[in-house]
Amino acid sequence: MTAQDILKEDVSDFASRLEAMTSDEVFAAMSSLEKHSEDDVDDREETLSRIALVEDEIERRFPGQKLASYRDWKQDQPLL
């Protein structure tokens, strides 16, 4: 899923879908949004709000880890 796909989706639909995603899917969405936020784009605020939603979902799944599970996942990805 690309950042553009995520940003086109209604916020409430995306938030609901996050709950049903696997951890790998959540982490991939976060990675895609992070990369997009680093580009010179007009939708930076919207991108950052979606990143916050994903961060909340990661914290809900891995309480107290401060995104350590995401950072570990990212290190294990050969193409990131």
Backbone as a printed PyTorch tensor [residue, N CA C, xyz], in Angstrom:
tensor([[[  0.8440,  -1.1720,   0.0000],
         [  0.0000,   0.0000,   0.0000],
         [  0.8930,   1.2400,   0.0000]],

        [[  0.6110,   2.1220,  -0.8990],
         [  1.4140,   3.3340,  -0.9890],
         [  0.8390,   4.4340,  -0.0980]],

        [[  1.6630,   5.4260,   0.1750],
         [  1.2130,   6.5600,   0.9750],
         [  0.0560,   7.2630,   0.2760]],

        [[  0.1180,   7.3660,  -1.0510],
         [ -0.9650,   8.0200,  -1.7910],
         [ -2.2930,   7.2880,  -1.5910]],

        [[ -2.2560,   5.9610,  -1.5750],
         [ -3.4690,   5.1770,  -1.3280],
         [ -4.0130,   5.4670,   0.0690]],

        [[ -3.1180,   5.5150,   1.0310],
         [ -3.5200,   5.7770,   2.4160],
         [ -4.1190,   7.1690,   2.5410]],

        [[ -3.5140,   8.1440,   1.8950],
         [ -3.9770,   9.5270,   2.0130],
         [ -5.3000,   9.7640,   1.2940]],

        [[ -5.6160,   8.9690,   0.2840],
         [ -6.8880,   9.0960,  -0.4290],
         [ -8.0480,   8.5320,   0.3850]],

        [[ -7.7310,   7.6100,   1.2790],
         [ -8.7520,   6.9250,   2.0610],
         [ -9.2890,   7.8360,   3.1680]],

        [[-10.5720,   7.7190,   3.4410],
         [-11.1860,   8.4600,   4.5360],
         [-10.4700,   8.1100,   5.8500]],

        [[-10.2420,   9.0980,   6.6920],
         [ -9.4900,   8.8930,   7.9310],
         [-10.1320,   7.8190,   8.8090]],

        [[-11.4340,   7.8820,   8.9800],
         [-12.0980,   6.8970,   9.8440],
         [-12.0100,   5.4880,   9.2550]],

        [[-12.0850,   5.3760,   7.9260],
         [-11.9310,   4.0660,   7.2940],
         [-10.5160,   3.5340,   7.4970]],

        [[ -9.5370,   4.4090,   7.3460],
         [ -8.1450,   3.9940,   7.5430],
         [ -7.9180,   3.5580,   8.9860]],

        [[ -8.4400,   4.3120,   9.9400],
         [ -8.2770,   3.9610,  11.3530],
         [ -8.9060,   2.6020,  11.6500]],

        [[-10.0650,   2.3420,  11.0890],
         [-10.7280,   1.0440,  11.2820],
         [ -9.9250,  -0.0810,  10.6460]],

        [[ -9.4120,   0.1850,   9.4540],
         [ -8.6300,  -0.8290,   8.7560],
         [ -7.3300,  -1.1490,   9.4830]],

        [[ -6.7390,  -0.1400,  10.1190],
         [ -5.5000,  -0.3710,  10.8700],
         [ -5.6820,  -1.4630,  11.9160]],

        [[ -6.8330,  -1.4530,  12.5730],
         [ -7.0980,  -2.4370,  13.6180],
         [ -7.0970,  -3.8610,  13.0810]],

        [[ -7.4980,  -4.0210,  11.8310],
         [ -7.5800,  -5.3590,  11.2380],
         [ -6.2900,  -5.8090,  10.5550]],

        [[ -5.3500,  -4.8970,  10.3710],
         [ -4.0940,  -5.2290,   9.6800],
         [ -3.1940,  -6.0920,  10.5530]],

        [[ -2.3660,  -6.8730,   9.8820],
         [ -1.3210,  -7.5870,  10.6060],
         [ -0.2620,  -6.5720,  11.0310]],

        [[  0.6020,  -6.9660,  11.9280],
         [  1.6780,  -6.0650,  12.3570],
         [  2.5650,  -5.6760,  11.1840]],

        [[  2.8680,  -6.6300,  10.3090],
         [  3.6840,  -6.3180,   9.1340],
         [  3.0130,  -5.2770,   8.2460]],

        [[  1.7100,  -5.3810,   8.0800],
         [  0.9820,  -4.4070,   7.2690],
         [  0.9970,  -3.0270,   7.9140]],

        [[  0.8460,  -2.9910,   9.2300],
         [  0.8930,  -1.7160,   9.9520],
         [  2.2770,  -1.0870,   9.8040]],

        [[  3.3110,  -1.8990,   9.9750],
         [  4.6800,  -1.3900,   9.8560],
         [  4.9650,  -0.9130,   8.4310]],

        [[  4.4670,  -1.6340,   7.4340],
         [  4.6700,  -1.2360,   6.0380],
         [  3.9570,   0.0850,   5.7520]],

        [[  2.7720,   0.2650,   6.3130],
         [  2.0480,   1.5310,   6.1450],
         [  2.8350,   2.6700,   6.7770]],

        [[  3.3830,   2.4260,   7.9450],
         [  4.1850,   3.4470,   8.6250],
         [  5.4130,   3.8040,   7.7920]],

        [[  6.0810,   2.8230,   7.2620],
         [  7.2690,   3.0590,   6.4540],
         [  6.9230,   3.8790,   5.2110]],

        [[  5.8440,   3.5210,   4.5610],
         [  5.4090,   4.2340,   3.3660],
         [  5.0870,   5.6920,   3.6860]],

        [[  4.3750,   5.9170,   4.7720],
         [  4.0300,   7.2840,   5.1680],
         [  5.2630,   8.0840,   5.5640]],

        [[  6.1950,   7.4520,   6.2640],
         [  7.4270,   8.1460,   6.6500],
         [  8.2030,   8.6060,   5.4150]],

        [[  8.3490,   7.7130,   4.4540],
         [  9.0690,   8.0730,   3.2270],
         [  8.3680,   9.2210,   2.5080]],

        [[  7.0530,   9.1590,   2.4510],
         [  6.2840,  10.2080,   1.7890],
         [  6.4520,  11.5490,   2.5140]],

        [[  6.5130,  11.5110,   3.8260],
         [  6.6300,  12.7520,   4.6050],
         [  7.9680,  13.4390,   4.3770]],

        [[  8.9550,  12.6870,   3.9430],
         [ 10.2760,  13.2570,   3.6870],
         [ 10.3630,  13.9390,   2.3220]],

        [[  9.3960,  13.6580,   1.4640],
         [  9.3500,  14.3020,   0.1470],
         [  8.8110,  15.7140,   0.2860]],

        [[  9.0450,  16.5150,  -0.7200],
         [  8.5220,  17.8800,  -0.7480],
         [  7.1000,  17.8170,  -1.3000]],

        [[  6.1390,  17.6060,  -0.4110],
         [  4.7520,  17.4140,  -0.8180],
         [  3.8420,  18.4590,  -0.1740]],

        [[  2.7130,  18.6690,  -0.7980],
         [  1.7340,  19.6290,  -0.2780],
         [  0.8680,  19.0420,   0.8350]],

        [[  0.8430,  17.7320,   0.9520],
         [ -0.0340,  17.0870,   1.9280],
         [  0.7050,  16.6320,   3.1940]],

        [[  1.7380,  17.3690,   3.5480],
         [  2.5600,  16.9760,   4.7020],
         [  1.7450,  16.8670,   5.9960]],

        [[  0.8570,  17.8350,   6.2560],
         [  0.0500,  17.8070,   7.4890],
         [ -0.8440,  16.5760,   7.5300]],

        [[ -1.4640,  16.2570,   6.4100],
         [ -2.3100,  15.0660,   6.3410],
         [ -1.4700,  13.8070,   6.5410]],

        [[ -0.2950,  13.7900,   5.9500],
         [  0.6070,  12.6470,   6.1050],
         [  0.9950,  12.4740,   7.5640]],

        [[  1.3430,  13.5620,   8.2230],
         [  1.7350,  13.4910,   9.6340],
         [  0.5780,  13.0350,  10.5250]],

        [[ -0.6390,  13.4270,  10.1740],
         [ -1.7860,  12.9690,  10.9730],
         [ -2.0090,  11.4700,  10.8050]],

        [[ -1.7610,  10.9520,   9.6000],
         [ -1.8880,   9.5020,   9.3820],
         [ -0.7650,   8.7530,  10.1030]],

        [[  0.4200,   9.3390,  10.1160],
         [  1.5280,   8.7340,  10.8600],
         [  1.1570,   8.6270,  12.3370]],

        [[  0.5310,   9.6630,  12.8780],
         [  0.1120,   9.6440,  14.2830],
         [ -0.8830,   8.5190,  14.5400]],

        [[ -1.8030,   8.2820,  13.6020],
         [ -2.7530,   7.1750,  13.7520],
         [ -2.0260,   5.8330,  13.8000]],

        [[ -1.0510,   5.6690,  12.9070],
         [ -0.3010,   4.4080,  12.8690],
         [  0.5280,   4.2520,  14.1480]],

        [[  1.1330,   5.3340,  14.6130],
         [  1.8870,   5.2790,  15.8640],
         [  0.9880,   4.8450,  17.0150]],

        [[ -0.2210,   5.3810,  17.0710],
         [ -1.1710,   4.9880,  18.1160],
         [ -1.4920,   3.5020,  18.0460]],

        [[ -1.6640,   2.9870,  16.8270],
         [ -1.9670,   1.5630,  16.6640],
         [ -0.7810,   0.7000,  17.0930]],

        [[  0.4260,   1.1160,  16.7490],
         [  1.6100,   0.3590,  17.1560],
         [  1.7310,   0.3710,  18.6870]],

        [[  1.5050,   1.5170,  19.2980],
         [  1.5810,   1.6170,  20.7610],
         [  0.4990,   0.7610,  21.4170]],

        [[ -0.6710,   0.6940,  20.8060],
         [ -1.7440,  -0.1400,  21.3500],
         [ -1.3400,  -1.6170,  21.3200]],

        [[ -0.6970,  -2.0200,  20.2310],
         [ -0.2910,  -3.4260,  20.0930],
         [  0.9390,  -3.7840,  20.9120]],

        [[  1.8280,  -2.8370,  21.0780],
         [  3.0920,  -3.0740,  21.7750],
         [  3.2640,  -2.0030,  22.8550]],

        [[  2.4590,  -2.0710,  23.9040],
         [  2.4660,  -1.0080,  24.9180],
         [  3.8230,  -0.8490,  25.5950]],

        [[  4.2020,   0.4110,  25.7820],
         [  5.4290,   0.7360,  26.5010],
         [  6.7110,   0.5520,  25.7160]],

        [[  6.6350,   0.1590,  24.4610],
         [  7.8500,  -0.0990,  23.6970],
         [  8.3330,   1.1010,  22.8830]],

        [[  7.5560,   2.1660,  22.8510],
         [  7.9460,   3.3920,  22.1530],
         [  8.4470,   3.1260,  20.7300]],

        [[  7.6710,   2.3890,  19.9820],
         [  7.9420,   2.0760,  18.5740],
         [  9.1770,   1.1970,  18.3580]],

        [[  9.6940,   0.5860,  19.4140],
         [ 10.8570,  -0.3020,  19.2620],
         [ 10.5440,  -1.4580,  18.3190]],

        [[  9.3300,  -1.9730,  18.3760],
         [  8.9640,  -3.0900,  17.4960],
         [  9.0080,  -2.6560,  16.0280]],

        [[  8.6120,  -1.4290,  15.7560],
         [  8.6700,  -0.9070,  14.3840],
         [ 10.1250,  -0.7180,  13.9520]],

        [[ 10.9410,  -0.1680,  14.8100],
         [ 12.3620,   0.0320,  14.4650],
         [ 13.0460,  -1.3120,  14.2210]],

        [[ 12.7240,  -2.3070,  15.0300],
         [ 13.2860,  -3.6480,  14.8220],
         [ 12.8390,  -4.2110,  13.4750]],

        [[ 11.5670,  -4.0520,  13.1590],
         [ 11.0370,  -4.5300,  11.8850],
         [ 11.7580,  -3.8500,  10.7320]],

        [[ 11.9350,  -2.5570,  10.8530],
         [ 12.5820,  -1.7760,   9.7980],
         [ 14.0170,  -2.2470,   9.5440]],

        [[ 14.7280,  -2.5850,  10.5950],
         [ 16.1060,  -3.0630,  10.4460],
         [ 16.1470,  -4.4140,   9.7380]],

        [[ 15.1000,  -5.2080,   9.9020],
         [ 15.0570,  -6.5410,   9.3020],
         [ 14.6350,  -6.5230,   7.8330]],

        [[ 14.2160,  -5.3650,   7.3260],
         [ 13.7680,  -5.2510,   5.9440],
         [ 14.9700,  -4.9570,   5.0330]],

        [[ 15.2720,  -5.8530,   4.1220],
         [ 16.4710,  -5.6700,   3.2890],
         [ 16.3870,  -4.5000,   2.2970]],

        [[ 15.2000,  -4.1150,   1.8760],
         [ 15.0880,  -3.0910,   0.8400],
         [ 14.7010,  -1.7270,   1.3720]],

        [[ 14.6020,  -1.5620,   2.6730],
         [ 14.1960,  -0.2790,   3.2270],
         [ 15.3830,   0.5460,   3.5270]]])
